[in-house]
Amino acid sequence: MPSSRSLPILSAVAMTGVPGAALAQGITPITIFFEAAPSMKAIILALVIAAIAAVVVTMRKVASGPHLTGGSTYLSALRLGAPLLGLLGAAFNGLMMFVGLARFGSQPMNVRAPGLAEASFLVVMGLLVGVVGVICHWVVEARVDRAVLRA
């Protein structure tokens, strides 16, 4: 039987396993973004813009017909760069959280949770943009392969 002191810990663990519970409390990616530090907002915006640019570059390359110049290097760099940028943002966020904990001492989970959510969001955004980069790169490479094999 869990003690009364372990019940908040157990409920916090149960909440982390149920993403719907976080959404029910009004925590969404939009609220995480708007409550993030300005430097983290800049990283998130850069990742979103990079994903949109990857899709635009891919659509232009596919629609360009036999002209296959430009954009492949960007897509290739985005495959690895986006996850690293997300990881860098999450690591910086974690560093700032530890600095805050060192300065103000131990804090309850509801104080630390927004920072953890922000760091997790940055990692997920980096991975998602990396996946977009991989898929766009595959599409462009398949287009190049078809053009080369036809010639």
C-alpha positions in Angstrom: 0.0 0.0 0.0 1.5 3.4 -1.0 2.1 5.9 1.7 0.4 9.3 1.7 3.8 10.9 0.8 4.2 8.7 -2.3 0.8 9.5 -3.7 1.8 12.8 -5.4 4.8 11.0 -7.0 2.6 8.2 -8.2 0.1 10.6 -9.7 2.9 12.5 -11.4 4.2 9.3 -12.9 0.7 8.3 -14.0 0.2 11.7 -15.6 3.4 11.4 -17.7 2.2 8.1 -19.1 -1.1 9.7 -20.2 -0.6 12.5 -22.7 -4.4 13.1 -22.7 -4.2 14.2 -19.1 -1.8 16.9 -20.0 -4.0 18.1 -22.8 -7.0 18.1 -20.4 -5.1 20.5 -18.2 -4.6 22.9 -21.1 -1.0 22.1 -21.8 -0.6 22.0 -25.6 2.3 22.6 -28.0 1.0 26.2 -28.5 1.0 27.0 -24.8 4.5 25.5 -24.5 5.6 27.8 -27.3 4.1 30.9 -25.9 5.4 30.2 -22.4 8.9 29.4 -23.6 12.0 31.6 -23.2 12.7 33.9 -26.1 15.8 31.9 -27.1 13.8 28.7 -27.2 11.0 30.4 -29.2 13.7 31.4 -31.7 14.9 27.8 -32.0 11.3 26.5 -32.4 10.5 29.1 -35.1 13.7 28.3 -36.9 12.8 24.6 -36.9 9.3 25.3 -38.2 10.6 27.6 -40.9 13.2 25.0 -41.9 10.5 22.3 -42.3 8.4 24.6 -44.4 11.4 25.6 -46.5 12.2 21.9 -47.0 8.8 21.2 -48.4 8.9 24.2 -50.6 12.4 23.2 -52.0 11.1 19.7 -52.6 8.0 20.8 -54.4 10.1 23.3 -56.6 12.6 20.6 -57.4 9.9 18.0 -58.3 8.0 20.5 -60.4 11.1 21.9 -62.2 11.2 19.1 -64.7 14.7 18.3 -66.1 16.3 21.2 -64.2 17.5 19.6 -61.0 19.9 22.2 -59.7 19.9 23.6 -56.1 18.3 22.5 -52.8 19.8 19.0 -52.3 22.5 20.3 -50.0 20.0 22.1 -47.9 17.8 19.0 -47.6 20.9 16.9 -46.8 22.0 19.3 -44.1 18.5 19.5 -42.6 18.4 15.7 -42.0 21.1 15.9 -39.4 21.0 19.6 -38.5 17.4 19.8 -37.3 17.7 17.0 -34.7 21.0 18.5 -33.5 19.4 22.0 -33.2 16.5 20.5 -31.2 18.9 18.7 -28.9 21.0 21.8 -28.5 17.9 23.8 -27.4 16.9 21.0 -25.0 20.4 20.8 -23.5 20.5 24.6 -23.0 17.0 24.5 -21.5 18.2 21.7 -19.1 21.2 23.7 -18.2 19.1 26.7 -17.3 16.8 24.5 -15.3 19.8 23.2 -13.3 21.1 26.7 -12.7 17.7 27.7 -11.4 17.6 24.6 -9.1 21.1 25.4 -7.8 20.1 29.0 -7.1 16.7 28.4 -5.5 16.9 24.9 -4.2 14.6 22.0 -4.8 11.3 22.8 -6.4 8.0 20.9 -6.7 7.3 19.0 -9.9 4.6 21.6 -11.0 7.4 24.2 -11.0 9.9 22.0 -13.0 7.3 20.5 -15.4 7.0 23.5 -17.8 10.8 23.5 -18.3 10.8 19.7 -18.9 7.9 20.1 -21.3 9.8 22.8 -23.2 12.9 20.7 -23.4 10.9 17.6 -24.6 9.1 19.8 -27.1 12.4 21.0 -28.6 13.7 17.4 -29.0 10.4 16.3 -30.6 10.4 19.4 -33.0 14.0 18.7 -34.0 13.2 15.0 -34.7 10.1 15.9 -36.7 11.9 18.4 -38.8 14.7 15.9 -39.3 12.1 13.3 -40.5 10.7 15.9 -42.9 14.2 16.6 -44.2 14.8 12.8 -44.7 11.6 12.3 -46.6 12.1 15.4 -48.8 15.7 14.3 -49.5 14.4 10.9 -50.5 11.9 12.4 -52.9 14.5 14.7 -54.5 17.0 11.8 -54.8 14.4 9.6 -56.4 13.7 12.4 -58.9 17.4 12.8 -59.6 17.8 9.0 -60.0 14.8 8.9 -62.5 16.3 11.8 -64.5 19.7 10.2 -64.7 18.4 6.8 -65.6 16.3 8.3 -68.4 19.2 10.1 -69.9 
